[in-house]
Amino acid sequence: MVDTAHIVGLIAVLVVIRLITNKLRLSGIPGPVLAGYTGLWKLYNVLAGDRQYTEINLHRKYGPLVRIGPRHISVSDPKAISVIYGVNKGFTKTAFYPIQSISWDKKPQMNLFSARDEHFHREQKRPIASAYSLSSILEMESAIDSCTELFLSQIRKMVDEKVPIDIGMWLQYYAFDVVGELSFAQKLGFLEKGQDVDNMIEAIRGMLTYASTCGQIPEAHQILLGNPLFPILLPQMESWNQVVVFTLKAINQRASIQRDGDLEQDGMDKASGGKDMMSRWLAIHNADPARLSTRDLIVHLSTNVFAGSDTTAIALRSILYYLIRHPDEMAKVRNEIDTADRAGKFSDLISYQESITHLPYFGAVMKEAMRLHPSVGGNLERYVPPQGVTICGNYIPGGTKVGINPWVVQRDPVVFPQPDSFIPARWLDSSSEQLKEMEKAFFNFGAGSRACLGRFVSLVEMRKIVPQVLREFNIGLHQNKPWKTRNVWFVQQEEFICDLTPRVRS
């Protein structure tokens, strides 16, 4: 008969050996004591919902390298961006990323964000990248303007009723409908209904919460939502994947997915030659289905829905919030807008070109708001290549996780003096050398071949909608209550409630 006490003792010895081994592996890198022994410290940090501030404070205490797990180092030195994320540097994505994949055809489908294989990523990106270029986005500027008109119309109604407005939520509705126009040549109904259509916002929040939490112990995903038996035992699983269902609904208004997985379009759509992404990609699919399959089309459009609204809405909120909280800066931006407006430099709806030409200070405000509140609040982790690497004078062995948190690197006190202060003028008044260093440290959209493909979508929206709102309305925090934030990988803002009143334009 097996002696239970001996088994328990053996397990205890093995656990102790594992903990000691963990601690000794990267013993030269400082950090919280518990983080050296177990990944549970990192999990707890994520569950707290404010890990971006924890990591900022850790780097200020310990320096440019901080150990946040047994095999995980957080890096704050801006010079490390090109080392870790540069093209062909050999650093590969970790098991954190595949968790953020959609499920279709009863199996996980890698997207451009979640894919770890560089060859697969390159092949997937090649046929679709041009649709995200600035010139392609601007070809659909009139569609973005239609969203702006509807947004303003809905805001005016609430202003007339003199009710507080959850401007943060309405900016997300706006971002969702812009994604709809750019992706499917149709609005998704958020602005028209003034509500979370099909509970998509809540669904995305739930997916992010799961991914950011489970991503700290990615092995657990294989027995949770990543279990291959899950869609077999519960075939209705795909109906739970609301982003995919939502995307398929939008696709099916233009084309039908056949049993063999092919796409069949109606004659009108075939002849449309639209500039939206679905039209562009359907044309590629029709010419060469092997180059862009039905699976690829669904995955890329789903990624637009999943990531395109949240990240942009976070940036839009940040710009407005920091201006409201800094009245002197708000006055400068208003003066810049009013000066251009009086000189007849603006169309009824401010165009992207008009904004970048006549609103340089607002451009600096955009940059500074994104510096202080980047959308992503987590460590963009990578595996060190087998030969190891030297970062900040320390040799780090192959297989170690390293990564940079945008919140940390964008508050580097050397590159950004007074790093916690909102100082838009730094982007206009700094020397050319300092500005170059600031641009290198600006990590809001990532870096290298994995930089955010949709960054121009966000930048165009920011350049257009915020000046338009400030041109037309006075805006302040309702009862002067600050917003609340929660880090679920994206650092989302809540309760951004404002009072708006019409401005008299001279």
VEXSEDO-179948 format. One line per 5 residues: number of its first residue (from 1); their letters; for each residue x, y, z negated of C-alpha. Coordinates in steps of 0.5 Angstrom, whole numbers, plus 2048, in hexadecimal, padded with zeros to 3 digits. Layout:
// VEXSEDO-179948
NUM) A) X/Y/Z ~ ...
// end
This chain:
// VEXSEDO-179948
1) MVDTA) 800/800/800 ~ 803/807/802 ~ 805/80B/7FC ~ 801/812/7FD ~ 805/816/7F9
6) HIVGL) 80B/814/7FD ~ 808/816/803 ~ 806/81D/800 ~ 80D/81E/7FE ~ 810/81C/805
11) IAVLV) 80B/821/808 ~ 80D/826/803 ~ 814/825/804 ~ 813/826/80C ~ 80F/82C/80B
16) VIRLI) 815/82F/807 ~ 81A/82D/80C ~ 816/830/811 ~ 815/837/80D ~ 81D/837/80C
21) TNKLR) 81E/836/813 ~ 81A/83B/815 ~ 81D/840/811 ~ 824/83E/813 ~ 823/83F/81A
26) LSGIP) 823/846/81B ~ 826/848/814 ~ 82A/84E/817 ~ 823/852/819 ~ 820/856/813
31) GPVLA) 818/856/812 ~ 813/854/80D ~ 815/84E/809 ~ 80F/849/80A ~ 810/84B/812
36) GYTGL) 816/847/812 ~ 813/840/80F ~ 80C/840/813 ~ 808/843/818 ~ 802/844/813
41) WKLYN) 805/84B/812 ~ 804/84D/819 ~ 7FD/84A/819 ~ 7FB/84E/813 ~ 7FE/854/816
46) VLAGD) 7FA/853/81C ~ 7F3/852/818 ~ 7F4/858/814 ~ 7F3/85C/81A ~ 7F8/861/81A
51) RQYTE) 7FE/85E/81B ~ 801/863/820 ~ 802/868/81A ~ 805/862/816 ~ 80A/861/81C
56) INLHR) 80C/868/81C ~ 80D/868/815 ~ 811/862/815 ~ 816/865/81A ~ 817/86B/816
61) KYGPL) 819/867/810 ~ 81D/862/814 ~ 81F/865/81A ~ 81F/863/822 ~ 81E/85B/821
66) VRIGP) 819/859/81C ~ 818/851/81B ~ 810/850/81B ~ 810/849/81B ~ 815/843/81A
71) RHISV) 817/843/822 ~ 814/84A/823 ~ 817/851/823 ~ 814/858/825 ~ 818/85D/828
76) SDPKA) 818/864/828 ~ 81E/867/82C ~ 81B/86A/833 ~ 821/867/836 ~ 81F/860/835
81) ISVIY) 819/861/83A ~ 81D/860/840 ~ 821/85A/83D ~ 81B/857/83B ~ 816/859/840
86) GVNKG) 81A/85A/846 ~ 819/856/84C ~ 81D/850/84D ~ 820/850/846 ~ 81D/849/844
91) FTKTA) 819/84B/83E ~ 812/847/83F ~ 80B/848/83C ~ 80A/844/836 ~ 804/83F/834
96) FYPIQ) 800/845/831 ~ 7FE/847/838 ~ 7FA/841/83B ~ 7F5/842/836 ~ 7F3/848/839
101) SISWD) 7F0/844/83F ~ 7E9/843/842 ~ 7E6/83D/843 ~ 7E3/83B/84A ~ 7E2/834/84D
106) KKPQM) 7E3/831/846 ~ 7EA/833/845 ~ 7EE/839/843 ~ 7F0/83E/849 ~ 7F6/842/848
111) NLFSA) 7F6/849/84A ~ 7FB/84E/84B ~ 7FC/850/844 ~ 7FC/849/841 ~ 800/845/846
116) RDEHF) 807/843/844 ~ 80A/840/84A ~ 80D/846/84E ~ 80C/843/855 ~ 805/842/854
121) HREQK) 804/849/851 ~ 808/84B/857 ~ 804/847/85C ~ 7FD/84A/859 ~ 7FF/851/859
126) RPIAS) 802/852/860 ~ 7FB/852/864 ~ 7F7/856/85F ~ 7FC/85B/85C ~ 7FB/860/862
131) AYSLS) 7F3/861/85F ~ 7F6/864/859 ~ 7FB/869/85C ~ 7F9/870/85B ~ 7F7/872/862
136) SILEM) 7F2/86C/862 ~ 7EF/86E/85C ~ 7EE/875/85F ~ 7EB/873/865 ~ 7E5/871/860
141) ESAID) 7E5/878/85C ~ 7DE/879/85E ~ 7DC/873/85B ~ 7DF/875/854 ~ 7DC/87C/855
146) SCTEL) 7D5/878/855 ~ 7D7/875/84F ~ 7D9/87C/84C ~ 7D2/87F/84E ~ 7CE/87A/84B
151) FLSQI) 7D3/87B/845 ~ 7D2/882/844 ~ 7CA/882/846 ~ 7C9/87D/840 ~ 7CE/881/83B
156) RKMVD) 7CA/887/83D ~ 7C3/884/83B ~ 7C6/882/834 ~ 7C9/889/834 ~ 7C2/88C/835
161) EKVPI) 7BF/888/830 ~ 7C4/88B/82B ~ 7C6/884/828 ~ 7CD/881/826 ~ 7D0/87D/82C
166) DIGMW) 7D5/877/82B ~ 7D9/87A/831 ~ 7DE/874/830 ~ 7D9/86F/832 ~ 7D7/873/838
171) LQYYA) 7DE/874/83A ~ 7DE/86C/83A ~ 7D7/86C/83E ~ 7DB/871/843 ~ 7E1/86C/844
176) FDVVG) 7DD/866/845 ~ 7D9/869/84A ~ 7DF/86C/84E ~ 7E2/865/84D ~ 7DB/862/851
181) ELSFA) 7DC/867/856 ~ 7E3/866/858 ~ 7E2/85F/857 ~ 7DB/85D/85A ~ 7D9/864/85D
186) QKLGF) 7D4/864/858 ~ 7D3/867/851 ~ 7D2/862/84B ~ 7CC/865/848 ~ 7CF/868/842
191) LEKGQ) 7CE/86F/843 ~ 7C7/86E/846 ~ 7C5/86A/840 ~ 7C9/86D/83B ~ 7CB/867/837
196) DVDNM) 7CF/861/837 ~ 7CD/85D/83D ~ 7CD/855/83C ~ 7D0/857/836 ~ 7D7/857/83A
201) IEAIR) 7DA/85C/835 ~ 7D9/858/82F ~ 7DB/851/833 ~ 7E2/854/835 ~ 7E3/857/82E
206) GMLTY) 7E2/84F/82B ~ 7E6/84D/831 ~ 7EC/851/82F ~ 7EB/850/827 ~ 7EC/848/829
211) ASTCG) 7F2/849/82D ~ 7F5/84E/829 ~ 7F4/84A/823 ~ 7F5/843/826 ~ 7FB/845/82A
216) QIPEA) 7FF/846/823 ~ 7FF/83E/823 ~ 7FD/83C/82A ~ 7FE/835/829 ~ 7F7/836/825
221) HQILL) 7F4/838/82C ~ 7F4/831/82F ~ 7F0/82E/829 ~ 7EB/834/82A ~ 7E8/838/830
226) GNPLF) 7EE/835/834 ~ 7EC/82E/833 ~ 7EB/82A/839 ~ 7E6/826/837 ~ 7E2/82C/835
231) PILLP) 7DF/82E/83C ~ 7DD/826/83D ~ 7DA/825/836 ~ 7D6/82C/837 ~ 7D5/82D/83E
236) QMESW) 7D2/834/83C ~ 7D8/837/83A ~ 7D9/83B/841 ~ 7D3/83E/83F ~ 7D6/841/839
241) NQVVV) 7DC/844/83D ~ 7D8/84A/83E ~ 7DD/84E/842 ~ 7DD/848/847 ~ 7D5/848/847
246) FTLKA) 7D5/84F/848 ~ 7DA/84F/84D ~ 7D7/84A/851 ~ 7D0/84E/851 ~ 7D3/854/854
251) INQRA) 7D7/84F/859 ~ 7D0/84C/85B ~ 7CD/852/85D ~ 7D2/853/862 ~ 7D3/84B/864
256) SIQRD) 7D2/844/862 ~ 7D6/83F/85F ~ 7D5/838/863 ~ 7D6/832/860 ~ 7DC/831/863
261) GDLEQ) 7DF/837/85F ~ 7DF/83B/866 ~ 7DC/842/866 ~ 7D6/843/86B ~ 7D4/84B/86C
266) DGMDK) 7CE/84E/870 ~ 7CF/851/876 ~ 7CE/858/874 ~ 7D4/857/86F ~ 7D9/854/874
271) ASGGK) 7D8/85A/878 ~ 7D9/85F/872 ~ 7E0/860/872 ~ 7E0/863/86B ~ 7E5/866/868
276) DMMSR) 7E4/863/861 ~ 7E8/85D/85E ~ 7E3/857/860 ~ 7E2/85A/867 ~ 7EA/85A/868
281) WLAIH) 7EB/853/865 ~ 7E5/850/869 ~ 7E8/852/86F ~ 7EF/84F/86D ~ 7EB/849/86B
286) NADPA) 7E7/848/871 ~ 7EE/849/875 ~ 7F2/844/871 ~ 7EE/840/86C ~ 7F5/83D/869
291) RLSTR) 7F8/844/868 ~ 7F2/846/864 ~ 7ED/841/862 ~ 7E6/841/85E ~ 7EA/840/858
296) DLIVH) 7EE/845/859 ~ 7E9/84A/85A ~ 7E5/848/854 ~ 7EB/849/850 ~ 7ED/850/852
301) LSTNV) 7E6/853/852 ~ 7E5/850/84B ~ 7EC/853/849 ~ 7E9/85A/84B ~ 7E3/859/847
306) FAGSD) 7E7/856/841 ~ 7ED/85B/841 ~ 7EB/861/845 ~ 7E6/865/840 ~ 7E8/864/839
311) TTAIA) 7EF/866/83B ~ 7ED/86C/83F ~ 7E8/86E/839 ~ 7ED/86E/834 ~ 7F1/873/838
316) LRSIL) 7EB/877/839 ~ 7E9/877/832 ~ 7F0/879/830 ~ 7F1/87F/834 ~ 7EA/882/832
321) YYLIR) 7EC/880/82A ~ 7F2/883/82A ~ 7F0/889/82D ~ 7EA/88A/829 ~ 7EF/889/823
326) HPDEM) 7F4/88E/825 ~ 7F0/895/827 ~ 7F6/898/829 ~ 7F7/893/82F ~ 7F0/893/830
331) AKVRN) 7F0/89A/832 ~ 7F6/89A/836 ~ 7F3/894/83A ~ 7EC/898/83B ~ 7F0/89E/83D
336) EIDTA) 7F3/89B/842 ~ 7ED/898/845 ~ 7E9/89E/844 ~ 7EF/8A2/848 ~ 7EF/89D/84E
341) DRAGK) 7E7/89D/84E ~ 7E6/8A5/84E ~ 7EB/8A5/854 ~ 7E7/8A0/858 ~ 7EC/89A/858
346) FSDLI) 7E7/895/856 ~ 7E2/891/859 ~ 7DB/890/856 ~ 7DE/88A/853 ~ 7E6/88A/852
351) SYQES) 7EA/886/857 ~ 7F0/882/855 ~ 7F4/887/85A ~ 7F1/88D/857 ~ 7F3/88A/850
356) ITHLP) 7FA/889/851 ~ 7FB/88F/855 ~ 7F8/894/850 ~ 7F8/891/849 ~ 7FF/88F/847
361) YFGAV) 7FE/890/840 ~ 7F8/88C/840 ~ 7FD/886/843 ~ 801/887/83D ~ 7FC/886/838
366) MKEAM) 7FA/880/83C ~ 801/87D/83B ~ 801/87F/834 ~ 7FB/87C/832 ~ 7FD/876/835
371) RLHPS) 803/876/832 ~ 800/877/82B ~ 7FB/872/82C ~ 7FC/86D/831 ~ 7F7/868/833
376) VGGNL) 7FB/862/831 ~ 7FD/861/82A ~ 801/85A/82A ~ 808/858/82B ~ 808/856/833
381) ERYVP) 80C/850/831 ~ 811/84C/836 ~ 816/846/835 ~ 81D/848/835 ~ 821/844/83B
386) PQGVT) 825/83D/839 ~ 82B/841/839 ~ 829/846/834 ~ 82A/84E/834 ~ 82D/853/830
391) ICGNY) 828/859/82E ~ 82A/85F/82A ~ 831/85B/829 ~ 82E/855/826 ~ 82E/84E/82A
396) IPGGT) 827/84B/82A ~ 827/843/82C ~ 823/841/832 ~ 81C/83F/830 ~ 81B/844/82B
401) KVGIN) 815/849/82C ~ 816/850/82D ~ 812/856/82F ~ 810/85D/82E ~ 80A/860/82C
406) PWVVQ) 808/866/830 ~ 806/86A/829 ~ 80D/869/826 ~ 811/86B/82C ~ 80D/871/82E
411) RDPVV) 80E/874/827 ~ 816/873/827 ~ 818/879/823 ~ 81E/87A/828 ~ 81B/87A/82E
416) FPQPD) 814/87D/82B ~ 816/882/826 ~ 811/883/821 ~ 80E/87C/824 ~ 807/87D/820
421) SFIPA) 805/884/822 ~ 801/885/828 ~ 806/88A/82C ~ 804/88A/833 ~ 809/88F/835
426) RWLDS) 80E/88A/834 ~ 80C/887/83B ~ 80D/88E/83E ~ 813/892/83A ~ 818/88C/839
431) SSEQL) 81E/88C/83D ~ 81F/888/843 ~ 823/883/83F ~ 81E/882/83A ~ 818/882/83E
436) KEMEK) 81C/87C/842 ~ 81D/878/83B ~ 816/87A/839 ~ 813/877/840 ~ 817/871/83F
441) AFFNF) 814/870/838 ~ 80D/871/83A ~ 80B/86A/839 ~ 803/86B/83A ~ 802/867/840
446) GAGSR) 808/862/83F ~ 80E/861/843 ~ 811/85D/849 ~ 80D/858/84D ~ 808/857/848
451) ACLGR) 806/85F/847 ~ 7FF/860/847 ~ 7FC/860/84E ~ 7F6/864/84D ~ 7FA/86A/84A
456) FVSLV) 7F8/86E/850 ~ 7F1/86D/84F ~ 7F1/86F/848 ~ 7F5/875/849 ~ 7F0/878/84F
461) EMRKI) 7EB/877/84A ~ 7EE/87B/844 ~ 7F0/880/849 ~ 7E9/881/84B ~ 7E4/880/846
466) VPQVL) 7E7/883/840 ~ 7E8/88A/843 ~ 7E1/88A/846 ~ 7DF/889/83F ~ 7E3/88E/83C
471) REFNI) 7E1/893/842 ~ 7D9/892/840 ~ 7D9/891/839 ~ 7DB/893/832 ~ 7DD/88D/82E
476) GLHQN) 7DE/88B/827 ~ 7DE/886/822 ~ 7D7/885/81F ~ 7D8/886/817 ~ 7DF/887/818
481) KPWKT) 7E0/87F/817 ~ 7E6/87C/81A ~ 7E5/876/81F ~ 7E7/86F/81C ~ 7EC/86A/820
486) RNVWF) 7ED/863/820 ~ 7F3/85F/823 ~ 7F0/859/827 ~ 7F6/859/82C ~ 7F3/85F/82F
491) VQQEE) 7F2/865/829 ~ 7EB/866/82A ~ 7E8/86C/827 ~ 7E1/86C/824 ~ 7DC/872/821
496) FICDL) 7DF/877/826 ~ 7D8/87B/825 ~ 7D8/882/827 ~ 7D4/889/828 ~ 7D4/88C/82F
501) TPRVR) 7D1/892/831 ~ 7D1/895/838 ~ 7D6/89A/83A ~ 7D5/8A1/83E ~ 7DA/8A1/844
506) S) 7DB/8A8/846
// end
